[in-house]
Every structure is written in C-alpha cells, then in structure tokens.
Amino acid sequence: MSALSSVTVIGGGAVGLATAYYLRKADLDVTVIESGRPGRSTSWGNGGWLSPVLSIPTPGPGMPRMGIVESFQRDSAVAVRPHAAPSMIPWLLRFARHCTRSAFESGSARLGALSREMFDGFDELDDLGVPVEVPRQGNLRACLTEAEARHQLAGLAPMRAAGYAVPDRIMYAEEIHELEPELSDDVRSGFNLPEERHVDPGAFCDTLAEYLVEQGVRLLADTRVTGVRASGGRVTAVETTVGQVRTDALVVAAGLDTRLIAGWLGARLPIRGGKGYSFFVPSEYSPSHPLYLSHTKVGVTPLKGGYRVLGGMELADETLRINPRMIRGMIRVARRYLRHMPATESLAELPDLWAGLRPMTPDGLPVIDRLPDLSNAYVNSGHGMLGVGLCMVSGAALTDFMVNGRRPDVLAPFGATRF
Ligand SMILES: Cc1cc2nc3c(=O)[nH]c(=O)nc-3n(C[C@H](O)[C@H](O)[C@H](O)COP(=O)(O)OP(=O)(O)OC[C@H]3O[C@@H](n4cnc5c(N)ncnc54)[C@H](O)[C@@H]3O)c2cc1C
C-alpha cells in the first residue's frame, strides 16, 4: 500500500503528463506545474513517432566521426559545435565514450525492454475514450539505392531477432511507389516497419492534459517552479511564481531544465540539449506514411492538412536559435525524396518553423529513478529522441516504483547515480 497522498510533477511535456496520468490512476492527488502551456516545449514540433524498433541510444558506433565530418557538409543533419558552447566539451567526451558497438548494443537491449509495452498506454487511453489519434501506417524507410536499403535493413536485424516486426527483404522501386506514391522517382528502394505508429505530439499533449484536468489533476500552467524545499531528507514543498505548493512527493520531468532542478536537490544529472528542427508543409499531397529518408536522418510525419518535416541533431549552444543552414539542408533533402514538396524562397515562408532541445544523456538512456539522498524526490527525463514514444511506459514504471516502493527491474539501467 502506498503511503503517498499528494504528488507534484514539474513539467507538463509528454513525459510529465503521462506520469501524471498514472499517478492519478493510482488514486493520488496530483499537481502538474508547467512554466508555459502544457506540451508546447520539446513535446510540440517533434515527429511523434511511437517506434519500438527505432528505440536505440543516440550515441552509436561512428557517431563522433559522423558528427565532425557532417558538421562541414552541406546537407548535414548532424552538427557538433563545441566552440559554440565550451561548457559542453566534457559532456561531448562522455558521449563519445559511449559511441562503441558494445555500449550501443547493450543500450539498445535496455531501451528495447522498456519499449516492449510502448503501445499499451496509448491503447489504454483509446479504450477509455480519450480521443488520442494513433495512426498505424507503420514507418517507411525510403532509400535512393537498393544497396542503401539493404544496409539499413541489416542494421535492424537485432530488432528482428528480438521479436519486432522487421521485414526480411527490401522493396524495389515499383513496390515502394505503389505503397507510397508521394515518394519521388529518385527513391528506388526501402522497407516498411509495419507495426510502428505515430501521433500528432502537440495534439496528444493537449488531449491528455484535458483528460487529466477532467480526472481531477490540478494543472498549473504558466507557473514556473523557482525552488524546492526539503528537510529531513524529504522534499516538503515547491516554490512557484504563484506561491508555495506543499507535497508528499516530487517528480521532476522538466525536459532539459531537469538538470537545473535536480541540481537544486544536490543531484548532478548530465542532461544536455540536442537541438532539432521541424516545419510544416500545408499540402494536399501528403505522404500517407511517416517516412525516414534513408541516411539523411530527415523524417516526415503526415499530419492534418499536410506534413511535418523534421531533422537535425545539433550539439552546440542550448538556445532555440534557428540555424538556417540546417533548415535549407532539410528542405533540399525533402525535395529530393518527395514528389510534390514545394520550393521555398525564404525561410520566413515556412509555417511553424520550430526548434526543440531534446533532453539528452551521454549514454543515450533516460533517467527514471529516485534522486539520491531524498526519499520522496524522483526524476523522469533524459529521453533524448524517444520521449513521446516512451512517455507512457516511463510514466507507468515510475508510478509503479513510487507507489509500491520496489523499483521495477525494467528501470534498473536508468538510474540517477550511474553517471
Ligand atoms: C526534431 C525532433 C524530432 C523528434 N521526434 C521524436 C519522435 O518522433 N518520437 C519521439 O518519441 N520523440 C521525438 N523527439 C524527442 C521528444 O520531442 C522529446 O524526447 C520529448 O518531447 C521530451 O519530453 P519531456 O516531457 O521530457 O520534455 P518537454 O517537452 O521539454 O517538457 C518539459 C516541460 O517542463 C517545463 N519546465 C521546465 N522547467 C520548468 C520549471 N522550472 N517550472 C515549471 N515547468 C518547467 C517546460 O516548459 C516543458 O514544457 C524529437 C525531438 C526533436 C527535437
């Protein structure tokens, strides 16, 4: 039985809202404090892919070389600019140490175990009648050559071996164009991951936030947490811009700001921002599948009235400043792969041009744990490229830990003291 009665969640992004959902389901008195509007930070303009097969750590073999080489390439989606933020250098060195085959394989296995039940929470919301739309067209990898498609498919062999739906052969040009007529003639091959799903992430957060309020969650929007009070090894209250909120327990799910807030509580969590971009293309010629444009690391997500183009991984300053070179590269790539992608004269024309900072850890795994030295303060953050897909499973597992007092085995790799 839980000794908890009230819980405060800092952060109303996908991860904070999903955590609040499970805490409320466990019959707790839940307050979510969000400095802006819920779901309007990194959880807004992302791809919304719910992708168990692609639940792999960001640091991978070859990443350091790729980051440095691609930083100088014209259409690059990856850029490492330590000179833009010298304070990031120690973090980048730790990240580089995880770019080995063995770290990648063990990280993939750990994330794979967490993401195995990825869809359950979304299905549960659907069963409850919460109008979260989760299309199921899969996720289509579009490649310019058959050799590239074979190479990409070979990289997913471990996921097939782990039981995920990964096809055992590539598609040829005619087949892939029949499946997705919006791909250009330059696309000659690819494959579909049939069981992957996606959401419109902003709409998902709006719907979930609305449901939480209906269920009695207190949602304090436009309210910033400015400090945390603790005594006797326990958090007792949070200070906010509208006054103090007393609480039995705390969950920090503040995206990139988790580093700062955990620091107030004496925990050093190396969470840094990996900047990515997106823009919307209003179009009657939207692809019907989410698309991963081969090795370019640019993605496309169909949304109402058009599609979102997303990409970029900039490890540099942690601002939301838009780098026009990255956006131009994304446009060039999308025009090459998509039949009807319009030309764009100026970036100012792009609807919903957006930058977001993925909360990244150097080993590419989230932190889902109790904070050290405090018996009632928890963290759920650092999901990097996977926070929307993993939000429900992470929220469920952390709630299980908080309510039952025993850390579920699946959370063992995601400790707060591992760094
Ligand atoms: C280009 C791009 C594409 C991506 N595509 C995908 C994808 O397809 N699938 C996927 O799963 N993930 C994707 N991601 C990653 C995903 O967006 C993130 O992992 C996820 O949004 C993180 O959610 P979060 O709730 O942890 O953080 P956030 O969404 O940043 O939420 C944290 C919240 O905390 C609030 N906050 C911070 N400090 C305070 C404070 N002091 N007081 C009160 N509130 C505070 C913030 O305002 C914010 O709303 C992508 C990211 C990018 C950039």
The ligand as an SDF file (V2000), in Angstrom:
LIG
                    3D

 53 58  0  0  0  0  0  0  0  0999 V2000
   13.2140   17.4590  -34.2310 C   0  0  0  0  0  0  0  0  0  0  0  0
   12.7880   16.4870  -33.1570 C   0  0  0  0  0  0  0  0  0  0  0  0
   12.0990   15.3400  -33.5240 C   0  0  0  0  0  0  0  0  0  0  0  0
   11.7280   14.4110  -32.5550 C   0  0  0  0  0  0  0  0  0  0  0  0
   10.9700   13.3370  -32.9140 N   0  0  0  0  0  0  0  0  0  0  0  0
   10.5490   12.4620  -31.9760 C   0  0  0  0  0  0  0  0  0  0  0  0
    9.7320   11.3590  -32.3270 C   0  0  0  0  0  0  0  0  0  0  0  0
    9.3680   11.1760  -33.4910 O   0  0  0  0  0  0  0  0  0  0  0  0
    9.3450   10.4840  -31.3460 N   0  0  0  0  0  0  0  0  0  0  0  0
    9.7340   10.6610  -30.0450 C   0  0  0  0  0  0  0  0  0  0  0  0
    9.3810    9.8410  -29.1980 O   0  0  0  0  0  0  0  0  0  0  0  0
   10.4970   11.7260  -29.6770 N   0  0  0  0  0  0  0  0  0  0  0  0
   10.9020   12.6200  -30.6040 C   0  0  0  0  0  0  0  0  0  0  0  0
   11.6750   13.6870  -30.2430 N   0  0  0  0  0  0  0  0  0  0  0  0
   12.0910   13.7950  -28.8410 C   0  0  0  0  0  0  0  0  0  0  0  0
   10.9420   14.3180  -27.9770 C   0  0  0  0  0  0  0  0  0  0  0  0
   10.4850   15.5190  -28.5380 O   0  0  0  0  0  0  0  0  0  0  0  0
   11.4420   14.5470  -26.5460 C   0  0  0  0  0  0  0  0  0  0  0  0
   12.1160   13.4080  -26.0730 O   0  0  0  0  0  0  0  0  0  0  0  0
   10.2540   14.8100  -25.6190 C   0  0  0  0  0  0  0  0  0  0  0  0
    9.4450   15.8310  -26.1300 O   0  0  0  0  0  0  0  0  0  0  0  0
   10.7350   15.1670  -24.2210 C   0  0  0  0  0  0  0  0  0  0  0  0
    9.5800   15.3750  -23.4530 O   0  0  0  0  0  0  0  0  0  0  0  0
    9.6770   15.9460  -21.9810 P   0  0  0  0  0  0  0  0  0  0  0  0
    8.3120   15.9560  -21.4310 O   0  0  0  0  0  0  0  0  0  0  0  0
   10.7530   15.2150  -21.2560 O   0  0  0  0  0  0  0  0  0  0  0  0
   10.2560   17.4260  -22.1740 O   0  0  0  0  0  0  0  0  0  0  0  0
    9.4870   18.7750  -22.6120 P   0  0  0  0  0  0  0  0  0  0  0  0
    8.5040   18.5490  -23.6870 O   0  0  0  0  0  0  0  0  0  0  0  0
   10.5560   19.7840  -22.8680 O   0  0  0  0  0  0  0  0  0  0  0  0
    8.6970   19.1310  -21.3180 O   0  0  0  0  0  0  0  0  0  0  0  0
    9.3100   19.6630  -20.1710 C   0  0  0  0  0  0  0  0  0  0  0  0
    8.4150   20.7600  -19.6550 C   0  0  0  0  0  0  0  0  0  0  0  0
    8.9320   21.2360  -18.4180 O   0  0  0  0  0  0  0  0  0  0  0  0
    8.6230   22.5930  -18.3340 C   0  0  0  0  0  0  0  0  0  0  0  0
    9.5160   23.2090  -17.3410 N   0  0  0  0  0  0  0  0  0  0  0  0
   10.8610   23.3220  -17.4020 C   0  0  0  0  0  0  0  0  0  0  0  0
   11.3180   23.9670  -16.3050 N   0  0  0  0  0  0  0  0  0  0  0  0
   10.2410   24.2510  -15.5380 C   0  0  0  0  0  0  0  0  0  0  0  0
   10.0700   24.9190  -14.2940 C   0  0  0  0  0  0  0  0  0  0  0  0
   11.1110   25.4270  -13.6060 N   0  0  0  0  0  0  0  0  0  0  0  0
    8.8030   25.0590  -13.8000 N   0  0  0  0  0  0  0  0  0  0  0  0
    7.7360   24.5450  -14.4770 C   0  0  0  0  0  0  0  0  0  0  0  0
    7.8510   23.9170  -15.6700 N   0  0  0  0  0  0  0  0  0  0  0  0
    9.0910   23.7630  -16.1920 C   0  0  0  0  0  0  0  0  0  0  0  0
    8.8590   23.1020  -19.7570 C   0  0  0  0  0  0  0  0  0  0  0  0
    8.1490   24.3080  -20.0100 O   0  0  0  0  0  0  0  0  0  0  0  0
    8.3640   21.9490  -20.5980 C   0  0  0  0  0  0  0  0  0  0  0  0
    7.0400   22.1170  -21.0660 O   0  0  0  0  0  0  0  0  0  0  0  0
   12.0640   14.6390  -31.1880 C   0  0  0  0  0  0  0  0  0  0  0  0
   12.7270   15.8130  -30.8300 C   0  0  0  0  0  0  0  0  0  0  0  0
   13.0900   16.7340  -31.7960 C   0  0  0  0  0  0  0  0  0  0  0  0
   13.7850   17.9920  -31.3780 C   0  0  0  0  0  0  0  0  0  0  0  0
  1  2  1  0
  2  3  1  0
  2 52  2  0
  3  4  2  0
  4  5  1  0
  4 50  1  0
  5  6  2  0
  6  7  1  0
  6 13  1  0
  7  8  2  0
  7  9  1  0
  9 10  1  0
 10 11  2  0
 10 12  1  0
 12 13  2  0
 13 14  1  0
 14 15  1  0
 14 50  1  0
 15 16  1  0
 16 17  1  0
 16 18  1  0
 18 19  1  0
 18 20  1  0
 20 21  1  0
 20 22  1  0
 22 23  1  0
 23 24  1  0
 24 25  2  0
 24 26  1  0
 24 27  1  0
 27 28  1  0
 28 29  2  0
 28 30  1  0
 28 31  1  0
 31 32  1  0
 32 33  1  0
 33 34  1  0
 33 48  1  0
 34 35  1  0
 35 36  1  0
 35 46  1  0
 36 37  1  0
 36 45  1  0
 37 38  2  0
 38 39  1  0
 39 40  1  0
 39 45  2  0
 40 41  1  0
 40 42  2  0
 42 43  1  0
 43 44  2  0
 44 45  1  0
 46 47  1  0
 46 48  1  0
 48 49  1  0
 50 51  2  0
 51 52  1  0
 52 53  1  0
M  END
$$$$
